[in-house]
Amino acid sequence: MAVGPDIETRVHRQGFRVEIAKAAADRDRFFTWFNGGQTAEEAMQRGRRDFDQQIWRWLKPEVADPRQKSILEIGHGGGRLLAAAARYFDRVVGVDIHACNDLVRAELRAWRIDRCELYQVDDPILPLADDSIDVAYSFIVLQHVERIEVFESYLHETFRVLKPGGAALLYFGRKTFFSANTTVRWLCTVDRWLERIGMPRYQELPARVNCVNLFVSQRYACNLARRTGYVVQGSYYSTDQLSQGKIRFKGQIGILLRKPRTTTRWAA
């Protein structure tokens, strides 16, 4: 996490757009900017693995007949997760703040994926109709927003565009005292306990773009989701798959949410 002389001084959205535009001068640099790796091909391969392990693993039991359904990604980046989602869903939609969607469309077409709708957004408002999406997710994105208001808006907006009965899996940055990059699950439990007694509802971090800019406590995120109208179904840590079946715990936690079939619109 960048601090001190590396504190971000630009308007956050502008900073992201500038850095992503710089990366767009080179194909490999652009498609690996969002998640690391060496080549665009490796980014897509990682995307398939991440979608299956971090997203679809938990959403699959919640979604019947995905081939007849739509899925939304908040913060699609270079489209690596969208490419994976298109293997399962009929309609795939992505929103992001960058202005490089032509590059993403071309890359997806090269991978024979032509059913993706991509939108550039300037504010945390989704350019979609009410009750129009079956499933939504966000991964390695909401930890990079600079203000809690942005996180809250995306939570509310996701609720708005989900169809009644729809599901969402939203990952966000968690405070880690002992459990970052560990294979020991009980240290995650220790961190969750410490979060409950020693962390405020959230922490906004003055870090450079594409560093961690926001921690949100799980309790606050779940309470906010319930006030918005969701039913909280569960929570899951982000992980890396290691050899011999071991997993390494990372710095995000995702909450699995369901929009009730009969809902009351949230109040600001």
C-alpha positions in Angstrom: 0.0 0.0 0.0 1.4 3.4 -1.0 1.6 6.0 1.6 3.7 9.1 2.5 5.2 10.7 -0.7 3.1 8.3 -2.8 -0.2 9.6 -1.6 -2.6 10.1 -4.5 -3.0 13.8 -5.3 -5.2 13.5 -8.4 -9.0 13.2 -8.5 -9.2 9.4 -8.0 -11.3 8.6 -11.1 -9.1 10.8 -13.2 -6.0 9.1 -11.9 -7.3 5.7 -12.8 -8.2 6.9 -16.3 -4.8 8.4 -16.9 -2.9 5.3 -15.7 -5.1 2.9 -17.7 -4.8 5.1 -20.8 -1.0 4.9 -20.5 -1.1 1.1 -20.2 -3.3 0.9 -23.3 -0.3 1.8 -25.5 0.8 -1.8 -25.2 -1.6 -4.9 -25.4 0.2 -7.0 -22.8 0.7 -4.1 -20.4 -3.0 -3.1 -20.7 -4.5 -6.5 -20.1 -2.1 -7.3 -17.2 -2.5 -3.9 -15.6 -5.6 -5.0 -13.8 -4.4 -8.2 -12.2 -0.7 -8.8 -12.9 0.8 -11.4 -15.0 3.1 -11.2 -18.0 0.9 -11.4 -21.1 -2.7 -10.8 -22.2 -3.1 -14.5 -22.6 -2.0 -15.2 -19.0 -4.5 -12.5 -17.8 -7.3 -14.3 -19.6 -6.2 -17.6 -18.1 -6.1 -16.1 -14.6 -9.5 -14.6 -15.3 -11.0 -18.0 -16.0 -9.4 -19.5 -12.8 -10.5 -16.5 -10.7 -14.0 -16.5 -12.0 -14.5 -20.3 -11.4 -12.8 -20.3 -7.9 -13.9 -16.9 -6.5 -17.2 -16.1 -8.2 -18.9 -19.0 -9.9 -18.1 -21.5 -7.1 -20.3 -19.5 -4.7 -22.9 -18.2 -7.2 -23.6 -21.5 -9.0 -25.9 -22.9 -6.3 -27.9 -19.6 -6.4 -28.5 -19.6 -10.2 -30.7 -21.9 -12.1 -30.4 -22.1 -15.9 -27.6 -19.5 -16.3 -27.8 -19.9 -20.1 -31.1 -18.1 -19.9 -29.8 -15.3 -17.6 -27.8 -12.1 -17.5 -24.7 -11.3 -15.4 -23.1 -8.0 -14.5 -19.6 -7.2 -13.5 -18.8 -4.0 -11.7 -15.3 -3.0 -12.7 -14.6 -5.3 -15.7 -11.1 -3.9 -16.4 -9.7 -5.8 -19.4 -12.6 -8.3 -19.5 -10.8 -11.3 -18.1 -13.7 -12.3 -15.8 -16.3 -11.4 -18.4 -14.7 -13.8 -20.8 -15.1 -16.5 -18.2 -18.6 -15.5 -17.3 -19.6 -15.7 -21.0 -19.1 -19.5 -20.9 -22.1 -19.8 -18.6 -24.4 -16.9 -19.2 -26.5 -15.7 -22.1 -26.0 -12.0 -21.5 -22.8 -10.5 -20.1 -22.6 -6.9 -19.0 -19.6 -4.9 -17.8 -19.1 -1.4 -16.4 -15.9 0.4 -15.7 -14.6 4.0 -15.4 -11.9 3.7 -18.1 -12.3 4.8 -21.7 -10.6 1.7 -23.4 -13.6 -0.5 -24.0 -12.8 -0.7 -27.8 -9.6 -2.6 -26.8 -11.6 -4.9 -24.5 -14.2 -5.6 -27.2 -11.5 -6.4 -29.7 -9.8 -8.8 -27.3 -13.0 -10.5 -26.4 -13.9 -11.0 -30.1 -10.4 -12.5 -30.6 -11.4 -15.1 -27.9 -14.7 -15.6 -29.9 -16.8 -13.8 -27.3 -19.3 -11.4 -28.8 -22.2 -11.3 -26.4 -20.7 -8.7 -24.0 -22.2 -5.2 -23.4 -19.6 -2.8 -22.1 -20.3 0.6 -20.6 -18.1 3.4 -19.3 -19.4 5.1 -16.1 -18.3 8.4 -14.7 -20.1 8.0 -11.4 -21.1 5.0 -9.3 -24.5 4.9 -11.1 -25.2 1.8 -13.3 -26.5 2.6 -16.8 -29.1 -0.2 -16.5 -32.8 -0.3 -16.0 -34.4 -1.3 -12.7 -34.9 -5.1 -12.2 -32.9 -5.9 -15.4 -30.0 -8.2 -14.3 -30.2 -11.7 -12.9 -26.7 -11.9 -11.3 -24.0 -9.4 -10.4 -20.5 -9.5 -9.0 -17.4 -7.4 -8.3 -13.9 -8.7 -7.6 -10.6 -6.8 -6.8 -12.5 -3.5 -7.5 -14.3 -2.1 -4.5 -11.1 -2.2 -2.4 -9.8 0.5 -4.9 -12.6 3.0 -4.5 -11.5 6.0 -2.5 -14.6 6.9 -0.6 -17.1 4.8 1.4 -19.9 6.7 -0.4 -18.8 5.1 -3.7 -19.0 1.6 -2.1 -22.4 2.4 -0.7 -23.7 3.6 -4.0 -22.6 0.5 -5.8 -24.3 -1.6 -3.2 -27.5 0.3 -3.7 -27.2 0.4 -7.4 -26.7 -3.3 -7.6 -29.8 -3.8 -5.6 -31.7 -1.5 -8.0 -30.8 -3.3 -11.2 -31.1 -6.9 -9.9 -34.3 -8.7 -10.7 -36.4 -9.8 -7.7 -34.8 -13.1 -6.6 -31.4 -12.1 -8.2 -28.1 -12.8 -6.5 -24.9 -10.7 -6.1 -21.4 -11.5 -4.8 -19.5 -8.4 -3.9 -15.9 -8.5 -2.7 -14.2 -5.6 -0.8 -11.0 -4.9 1.1 -10.8 -6.3 4.6 -8.5 -5.3 7.4 -5.8 -8.0 7.9 -3.8 -8.0 11.1 -2.4 -11.6 10.8 -4.1 -13.4 8.0 -2.9 -11.8 4.8 -1.2 -14.3 2.5 -1.4 -17.1 5.1 -2.7 -20.7 4.7 -3.9 -20.8 8.3 -7.7 -20.4 8.4 -8.0 -19.7 12.1 -5.9 -16.5 11.6 -8.7 -15.2 9.5 -11.1 -15.9 12.4 -8.7 -13.9 14.7 -8.7 -11.0 12.2 -12.5 -11.0 12.0 -12.7 -10.9 15.8 -10.1 -8.0 16.0 -12.0 -6.2 13.3 -15.1 -6.3 15.4 -13.5 -4.8 18.5 -10.8 -2.6 17.1 -11.7 -1.3 13.6 -14.2 1.5 12.7 -16.9 0.8 10.2 -14.5 1.6 7.4 -11.1 3.1 6.7 -10.4 5.3 3.7 -6.7 5.1 2.8 -4.9 7.9 0.9 -3.0 5.5 -1.4 -2.1 5.6 -5.1 -4.6 4.3 -7.6 -4.6 0.6 -8.0 -3.4 0.2 -4.4 -5.8 -0.6 -1.6 -7.9 2.5 -0.9 -10.7 1.3 1.3 -11.2 -1.2 4.1 -14.8 -2.0 5.1 -15.7 -4.1 8.1 -17.8 -7.1 7.4 -20.3 -6.2 10.0 -20.9 -2.7 8.5 -21.1 -4.1 4.9 -23.7 -6.7 6.0 -25.7 -4.2 8.0 -25.7 -1.8 5.1 -26.8 -4.6 2.7 -29.7 -5.6 5.0 -30.8 -1.9 5.3 -30.7 -1.7 1.5 -33.1 -4.7 1.3 -30.8 -7.7 0.7 -30.8 -11.0 2.4 -27.2 -11.8 3.3 -26.5 -15.4 2.3 -22.9 -15.9 3.3 -19.3 -14.6 3.2 -16.1 -15.8 1.5 -12.5 -14.9 1.6 -10.5 -14.2 -1.6 -7.9 -16.9 -2.0 -5.0 -18.3 -4.1 -4.9 -21.9 -5.0 -1.6 -23.5 -4.1 -0.2 -26.9 -4.7 -1.5 -30.0 -2.9 -4.9 -28.5 -2.4 -3.8 -25.8 -0.1 -5.2 -22.3 -0.3 -3.7 -18.9 0.7 -6.0 -16.3 2.1 -5.9 -12.8 0.5 -7.1 -9.3 1.4 -10.7 -9.3 0.3 -13.9 -10.7 1.7 -17.0 -11.2 -0.4 -20.6 -11.2 0.7 -23.2 -13.2 -1.1 -26.5 -11.3 -1.3 -30.0 -12.1 -2.5 -32.6 -9.6 -3.5 -36.0 -10.8 -2.2 -38.7 -11.5 -4.7 -40.9 -9.0 -2.9 -38.9 -5.8 -2.2 -39.2 -2.4 -0.7 -37.1 0.3 -2.4 -34.2 1.5 -0.2 -34.3 5.0 1.3 -31.3 7.3 1.2 
